[in-house]
Amino acid sequence: MELWWKHTFPIADTLAFGLLRNHFHAGVFIKYKEDLSNLENLKDPSQYFANFFNAYSRGVNNAIGRSGALFERPFERRLITDEAYLMRLIVYIHQNPQKHKFVDDFRDWPYTSYTELLGTKETRLKQDKVLELFGGRDGFVRYHQEIQPQVDWEDND
C-alpha cells in the first residue's frame, strides 16, 4: 500500500480498496487539474498508475527472484457517473473476498478498506466523503449488510 500511496496520492483520492490473492480493486477520484497546480511536471493521471504498476512489479520480481510482466492484462477503469453506482462499487470492492470464497464473511478479510473506513485512526482514505455518501457509519454498515451489489464488470474479475 505504501507504493500505492506514493504514486497515486498526488493525483487521486482513494475511496476504497480491496486486495485479493490474484487481483485488486480500488475506487478512486481523479483530482481536478486546477487542484494539481502544486505538482511539478504534471503528467496524465494514467502515467501515475502505470508508475505504480511498474514499481510494484519490480518489487515483487526482486523479492521472489523472477523477471517479466507480473500483470496479465492492463488495468481497467470505469467512469462512475452517479452516487448510487459509487455506493454499489464501494460495497462490491469490500464484499469481493467473500464473492471469491476467500472468507465466509467479507468483514473477516483484513485487506480491504472496510475496517479502516469505520475506524477512528487517521487515514489517507477519503473517509469523511465515503461515510457521508452512506449517511454516516450506521448507513455504511447497514448498506454493506443489506446490499449484494451487481456491477457491470462482475464476471471479468
C-alpha positions in Angstrom: 0.0 0.0 0.0 2.9 2.4 0.5 3.7 2.2 -3.2 0.0 2.9 -3.9 0.0 6.0 -1.8 3.4 7.2 -3.1 2.2 7.0 -6.7 -1.5 7.8 -6.6 -1.9 10.2 -3.6 -0.7 13.3 -5.5 -3.3 12.9 -8.3 -6.2 10.8 -6.8 -8.3 10.4 -3.8 -8.8 6.8 -2.8 -12.3 6.0 -1.6 -12.0 2.2 -1.2 -9.7 -0.7 -1.9 -9.7 -4.5 -1.8 -6.6 -6.6 -2.2 -7.1 -10.2 -3.2 -4.7 -13.0 -3.9 -4.8 -12.6 -7.7 -6.2 -9.1 -8.3 -7.2 -5.9 -6.6 -9.9 -3.2 -6.8 -9.7 0.5 -6.0 -12.3 3.2 -6.1 -10.5 6.5 -6.8 -11.5 10.0 -7.7 -9.0 11.7 -10.0 -8.4 15.2 -8.7 -9.3 18.2 -10.9 -6.4 19.7 -12.9 -6.9 23.0 -11.1 -6.2 21.2 -7.8 -2.9 19.8 -9.0 -1.2 23.1 -9.6 1.3 22.3 -6.9 2.7 19.4 -8.8 5.8 20.0 -10.9 5.8 18.2 -14.3 2.2 17.2 -14.1 1.6 14.0 -16.2 -1.5 12.3 -17.5 -3.2 10.5 -14.5 -2.7 7.2 -16.2 1.0 7.7 -16.0 0.9 7.8 -12.2 -0.9 4.5 -12.2 1.5 3.0 -14.7 4.4 4.0 -12.4 2.7 2.3 -9.5 2.2 -0.9 -11.5 5.8 -0.9 -12.7 7.2 -0.2 -9.2 5.0 -2.9 -7.7 6.1 -5.4 -10.4 9.8 -4.6 -9.8 9.3 -5.1 -6.1 7.6 -8.4 -6.4 10.1 -9.6 -9.0 13.1 -8.6 -6.9 11.5 -10.2 -3.8 11.0 -13.6 -5.3 13.7 -13.7 -7.9 11.7 -13.5 -11.1 11.5 -11.3 -14.1 9.0 -10.2 -16.7 5.4 -9.0 -16.6 3.5 -9.5 -13.4 0.1 -8.5 -14.6 -1.7 -10.5 -17.3 -3.7 -7.6 -18.8 -3.8 -3.8 -18.4 -5.8 -2.3 -15.6 -9.4 -1.4 -16.3 -11.1 1.7 -15.3 -14.7 2.7 -15.2 -16.3 6.1 -15.1 -18.7 6.4 -12.2 -21.4 8.9 -13.0 -23.8 8.7 -10.1 -23.7 8.3 -6.3 -25.8 5.1 -6.3 -23.3 3.4 -8.6 -20.4 4.6 -6.5 -22.1 3.2 -3.4 -22.5 -0.2 -5.1 -18.9 -0.1 -6.3 -17.6 0.5 -2.7 -19.7 -2.3 -1.3 -18.6 -4.6 -4.2 -14.9 -3.9 -3.5 -15.4 -4.8 0.2 -17.5 -7.9 -0.5 -15.2 -9.2 -3.2 -13.2 -11.5 -1.0 -16.4 -13.2 0.1 -17.6 -13.5 -3.5 -14.4 -15.3 -4.4 -14.8 -17.5 -1.3 -11.6 -16.4 0.4 -13.7 -15.9 3.6 -17.2 -16.7 4.6 -17.8 -13.1 5.8 -16.2 -10.2 3.9 -15.5 -8.4 7.2 -13.0 -11.1 8.1 -10.8 -10.3 5.1 -8.1 -7.9 6.5 -7.0 -6.5 3.1 -9.9 -4.1 2.3 -10.6 -0.6 3.4 -13.8 -1.6 5.1 -12.4 -1.6 8.7 -10.2 1.4 8.0 -13.2 3.5 6.8 -15.1 2.6 10.0 -12.1 3.3 12.3 -11.1 6.3 14.2 -7.4 6.3 13.3 -6.0 8.8 10.8 -6.2 7.5 7.3 -5.2 8.6 3.8 -8.6 7.3 2.5 -11.3 9.9 1.9 -13.2 8.5 5.0 -15.4 11.5 5.6 -16.6 11.6 1.9 -17.3 7.9 1.9 -19.2 7.8 5.2 -21.2 10.9 4.2 -22.1 9.2 1.0 -23.7 6.4 3.0 -25.3 8.8 5.5 -22.8 8.0 8.3 -21.2 5.0 9.9 -24.5 3.2 10.6 -25.6 3.6 7.0 -22.3 2.4 5.7 -22.6 -0.8 7.8 -26.2 -1.3 7.0 -25.7 -0.9 3.3 -22.9 -3.4 3.4 -25.1 -5.9 5.2 -28.2 -5.4 3.1 -26.9 -4.9 -0.4 -25.4 -7.5 -2.6 -24.3 -5.1 -5.4 -24.3 -6.1 -9.0 -21.8 -4.2 -11.1 -21.4 -4.4 -14.9 -17.9 -5.9 -14.9 -18.6 -8.5 -12.2 -17.9 -11.5 -14.5 -14.5 -10.2 -15.5 -12.6 -10.2 -12.2 
